[in-house]
């Protein structure tokens, strides 16, 4: 009889502990959902391709972090920059004038990494993102290296 009573008390205690632990997990989950994420959230992604079938390729992502949006970009297999030459990224093909996002010198590894502050509304005013190789002796807008369409 004492054995059955002990088993009953153990079963009731086990159920109580499980309910207590589940309640703490639910509260913890609610707390996590209520806090702002500290990591970046990718809103959109565009693959950059060489217009002539070249080896270079890249990726552009519109990200949100801490209520701010920006465009980050990586391109690989680029030819290293020569003296007075940079790889320049711009938004084109919109109702407004071309928007220059910036430029970087590419080193011996052929990798380009950049970030520009821009929101989704501004980005979608344009139809293309382009990377051009420009220098102080370049005539016009430079040689088109990579590009991607931006869906409107």
Legacy VTK file of the C-alpha trace (Angstrom):
# vtk DataFile Version 3.0
C-alpha trace
ASCII
DATASET POLYDATA
POINTS 152 float
0.000 0.000 0.000
2.847 2.344 0.873
4.468 1.523 -2.477
1.354 2.571 -4.421
1.107 5.772 -2.406
4.773 6.545 -3.088
4.296 5.926 -6.815
1.259 8.216 -6.830
3.162 10.996 -5.092
6.105 10.557 -7.509
3.772 10.719 -10.519
2.051 13.881 -9.261
5.447 15.453 -8.518
6.747 14.570 -11.987
3.706 16.130 -13.670
4.113 19.283 -11.561
7.814 19.595 -12.468
7.062 19.116 -16.191
4.387 21.827 -16.063
6.760 24.166 -14.251
9.510 23.624 -16.841
7.076 24.075 -19.764
5.864 27.338 -18.271
9.435 28.635 -18.047
10.142 27.645 -21.667
7.014 29.455 -22.861
7.946 32.583 -20.933
11.492 32.397 -22.317
10.188 31.962 -25.883
7.851 34.951 -25.462
10.766 37.043 -24.206
12.885 36.062 -27.225
10.098 36.996 -29.646
9.631 40.370 -27.984
13.293 41.369 -28.259
14.753 42.833 -31.423
17.054 40.576 -33.444
20.704 41.535 -33.248
21.681 39.756 -36.446
21.169 40.876 -40.027
18.031 39.866 -41.906
18.338 39.440 -45.675
15.400 41.171 -47.379
16.434 40.647 -51.002
19.283 38.984 -52.877
20.619 39.575 -56.398
23.214 37.502 -58.214
25.725 39.506 -60.240
26.934 38.030 -63.521
29.502 39.058 -66.075
27.784 40.385 -69.226
30.217 38.615 -71.560
30.321 35.259 -69.785
33.503 36.119 -67.892
34.717 34.411 -64.732
33.763 37.200 -62.299
30.637 36.771 -60.225
29.052 38.445 -57.245
26.194 38.695 -54.800
24.282 41.733 -53.557
21.978 41.609 -50.532
19.594 44.203 -49.153
19.789 43.653 -45.403
18.096 45.045 -42.320
19.896 45.343 -39.009
18.634 47.341 -36.053
15.891 49.097 -38.098
18.405 50.257 -40.752
18.696 48.876 -44.258
21.783 48.710 -46.409
23.131 46.994 -49.471
26.113 44.707 -49.034
28.045 43.256 -51.883
30.786 40.766 -52.562
32.363 40.033 -55.919
35.106 37.495 -56.665
37.427 36.544 -59.524
37.983 40.149 -60.537
41.156 41.372 -62.196
43.265 43.306 -59.682
43.088 47.080 -60.007
45.971 48.814 -61.717
47.238 52.305 -60.836
44.407 54.875 -60.518
41.701 52.274 -61.111
38.708 51.264 -58.975
35.678 49.050 -59.308
32.618 51.281 -59.054
29.063 50.188 -58.168
25.996 52.136 -59.269
22.242 51.860 -59.662
21.012 52.576 -63.195
17.961 52.343 -65.400
15.549 54.346 -63.327
13.470 57.473 -63.592
16.222 59.327 -61.746
19.861 59.833 -62.677
22.342 57.020 -62.086
23.198 56.681 -58.387
26.793 55.952 -57.494
27.065 53.708 -54.418
30.855 53.767 -54.152
34.022 52.206 -55.381
36.930 50.128 -54.132
40.376 49.129 -55.262
40.612 45.375 -55.844
43.781 43.684 -54.630
45.669 40.629 -55.841
43.042 38.174 -54.587
40.431 39.703 -56.903
37.797 40.189 -54.189
35.550 43.234 -53.771
33.545 43.789 -50.568
31.423 46.882 -49.950
28.351 48.223 -48.169
26.102 51.209 -48.925
23.255 52.703 -46.924
20.052 52.519 -48.960
16.463 51.472 -48.298
14.193 49.242 -50.350
12.158 52.128 -51.758
15.272 53.884 -53.070
16.675 50.644 -54.480
13.524 49.863 -56.452
13.577 53.210 -58.245
16.213 51.568 -60.466
16.152 48.506 -62.710
19.844 47.458 -62.608
22.857 47.341 -60.355
26.177 47.498 -62.201
29.857 47.223 -61.396
32.278 48.995 -63.707
36.040 49.162 -63.847
36.969 52.841 -64.024
40.196 54.793 -63.863
41.557 58.275 -64.286
42.168 57.577 -67.981
38.791 55.865 -68.581
36.595 57.600 -71.126
32.855 57.425 -70.417
31.462 55.281 -67.659
34.084 52.526 -67.688
34.045 48.854 -68.611
30.992 46.907 -67.401
32.210 43.959 -65.309
29.124 42.666 -63.440
25.400 43.423 -63.442
22.031 42.277 -62.210
18.406 43.236 -62.764
16.444 44.647 -59.836
12.793 43.598 -59.942
10.390 46.489 -59.516
LINES 1 153
152 0 1 2 3 4 5 6 7 8 9 10 11 12 13 14 15 16 17 18 19 20 21 22 23 24 25 26 27 28 29 30 31 32 33 34 35 36 37 38 39 40 41 42 43 44 45 46 47 48 49 50 51 52 53 54 55 56 57 58 59 60 61 62 63 64 65 66 67 68 69 70 71 72 73 74 75 76 77 78 79 80 81 82 83 84 85 86 87 88 89 90 91 92 93 94 95 96 97 98 99 100 101 102 103 104 105 106 107 108 109 110 111 112 113 114 115 116 117 118 119 120 121 122 123 124 125 126 127 128 129 130 131 132 133 134 135 136 137 138 139 140 141 142 143 144 145 146 147 148 149 150 151
